[in-house]
Amino acid sequence: MKQGRAGAATAVDPVHFRHVVGHLASGVTVVTTAAEEKHYGMTASSVTSLSAEPPMMLACINNAVPTADAVSRSGKYVVNILGEDQGELAQQFSIASDDKFRNVASHRGVLGLPMLSDALAHIECEVSEKVVGGSHSIFIGRVVSATAGDGQPLTYFRGGYGRFEFVRDDEVYRQARQQVLSRVYQADQVIVLEDLATQLGVEKSAAFYALTRLYADGLVGRDPERGYVITAFDLGTSDQTFDARLAIELGVIDLAIGRVSASELAALRDRFERMAALLVGDRFVDFHDYLDANYAFHEQLVALARNPLLTATFGGLSIKSVMTRSFGSTPVTSQRFIDVQRQLTEAFERADAADARQAARDYCESAKQRVREILAHTGGRI
Ligand SMILES: Cc1cc2nc3c(=O)[nH]c(=O)nc-3n(C[C@H](O)[C@H](O)[C@H](O)COP(=O)(O)O)c2cc1C
């Protein structure tokens, strides 16, 4: 094993750097090794392929963690690439513990190291070089074996686990959602996976992916006997959801107005402007972008109360689903939505609780009214 050194002084604040570099999405692995019969494993995202000819990997490991010393001593490691449903495993291997492998199925690979049996892929490496860079060491490894199963990878982005999505699948989902919103299907109608795939001219896997996302949106439900069915949407659902949001926002106004910092207000204004740019001349520029921007604005408003329970309650309202089912069925809307949300933003900026309450009530009423108009064209149900 050769040893090298790399390092440079930095003027960038480490906390800021962590935030910025968190924008680099990555896969998630568990690097395992064994030294003196003891097994080691740690969650690592700073792992990548280095060369294909010859096959080589690198893993960046904090010198302070026991796995770094164990890899140095054993001179070998395994990269276990995690699948999308293995977030808990990633969590388990990211917390220092003497019992990292509890309840984890493992077997020995050709290097005699522990391999996580249910991982998406395994790459066994012998360390050919160790380079020290800042607080970490880069373990460059010659690949001895590489195997992969079927499935999707776990991903990591800005401190949260996620799953990978192909742009082409997203396009199929958008088409399927458009069909549901434009009432190609009746409320309560069964959607057969094969039929959806044929209709969209895509693979069954892409149609299945679309269905699972429509399910998450609340646009289709799962009936134990009939399978996927189009969920009905009516005035009651809409009114209850908008009223619940209003109740939360009135609470936020009471709790927050007069206690909001300049940077929180700037964030609210920024989110308002982003949203306003997406509704012009009584039309959505892009409904789904507007939906996301609208959600982000109200989420920021609720965050002004600095109460995580309120934020979680807001998150559980299915507001996006209700808006998608109603407003999403037509690009035509009303500029009034922007006007009244501007009044709400300005009332917060002036710390005027009475005006803020009025604007929140007006906004809720406008939304309910608009859904009534849309439902009037569809016989009360979508
Ligand atoms: C998603 C994620 C990725 C991580 N990536 C790395 C990494 O690439 N290198 C590293 O040294 N630590 C990384 N860590 C932190 C280690 O997993 C953590 O320090 C762990 O406790 C080390 O295990 P050990 O103390 O048993 O050696 C990561 C943690 C998480 C949650």
The ligand as an ORCA input file, in Angstrom:
! r2SCAN-3c Opt
* xyz 0 1
  C     -25.613      9.238      3.862
  C     -24.328      9.233      4.628
  C     -23.133      9.227      3.951
  C     -21.925      9.203      4.634
  N     -20.784      9.179      3.908
  C     -19.598      9.138      4.554
  C     -18.394      9.042      3.799
  O     -18.393      9.002      2.562
  N     -17.235      8.995      4.495
  C     -17.194      9.040      5.873
  O     -16.103      9.012      6.443
  N     -18.326      9.104      6.609
  C     -19.525      9.133      5.986
  N     -20.664      9.165      6.720
  C     -20.604      9.122      8.199
  C     -20.329      7.699      8.735
  O     -21.291      6.794      8.243
  C     -20.346      7.664     10.281
  O     -19.324      8.504     10.755
  C     -20.197      6.273     10.860
  O     -20.545      6.288     12.207
  C     -18.812      5.731     10.804
  O     -18.878      4.400     11.309
  P     -17.829      3.843     12.406
  O     -17.824      4.878     13.482
  O     -18.347      2.540     12.883
  O     -16.514      3.619     11.680
  C     -21.898      9.195      6.053
  C     -23.095      9.191      6.740
  C     -24.313      9.218      6.046
  C     -25.592      9.207      6.813
*
